[in-house]
Amino acid sequence: MKTVDLNADMGESFGPWVMGQDEALLDVLSSANIACGFHAGDPDVMATAMAQAHARGVGIGAHPGFADLQGFGRRRMFLPEKTLRHMVQYQLGAALAVARGQGAEVRHLKLHGALANMAAEDEGMAAACYGAALEVAPEIIVMVLAATAQQRAVEALGCLWAGEIFADRAYNADATLVDRSLPGAVIHDAGFAARRIVGMVEAGAILPEEGAPIPAAVDTICLHGDGATALQIAKAVRAGLEAAGIAVQRFEGRRGVFAG
């Protein structure tokens, strides 16, 4: 039976300001990417999200981003490589410590927002971020935007990695995500998202809004936990996959170059 992981970004609340429906989402997902305090989240929120994920057997991931609470990590920043590396290590270190305090472990790492989008375009930047993480946790699984510079970076590093596609974002012809400022960049229709994702998983390819299918390592499917329709999309995608005979379970990671 074909399998795929289903993940969401979460742990994005801050003090009394609540973002997303984390606990309800955790009943649907197999992996969770938990904010590390720079773009969103705080120690209490991290600990709660990790404890809830661990109790449900949901894989825990560190989700580092730019230090941009006001912009939710979605504004581009241009930093020296040394600063980028330390920024990733700082956030991963926090995630590892908080998870251990909950009797849990961090399985994977996924870059957030503008940091992720820039690394999807710049292999050197991706390699700096991932190399820094691997210095701290050599066996961590790096979740990458499939078929982008992020993937080329992990293939060259020789580390464990998992390819990710998005349920709620539109794609450009080069496998990067359509800029959020453009119409149709974010998908809100749960039924459409489910049909689209089943098609991608069955095809083993990203299906961009324009252009040819892009063969891809489809190991995990992401949706954004802060979206108003996140829970509906998660439920619809999972139901659609299972109806198509595709089981949802945590990824184990792959190593080496994707052969297509």
Secondary structure, DSSP 8 states (H G I E B T S, - for coil): --EEEEEEEE---BTTB--S-HHHHHTT-SEEEEE-SSSS--HHHHHHHHHHHHHHT-EEEEE---S-TTTTT-S-----HHHHHHHHHHHHHHHHHHHHHTT----EE---HHHHHHHHH-HHHHHHHHHHHHHH-TT-EEEEETTSHHHHHHHHHT-EEEEEEESSB-B-TTS-B--TTSTTSB---HHHHHHHHHHHHHHTEE--SSS--EE----EEEEETTSTTHHHHHHHHHHHHHHTT-EE-----EES----
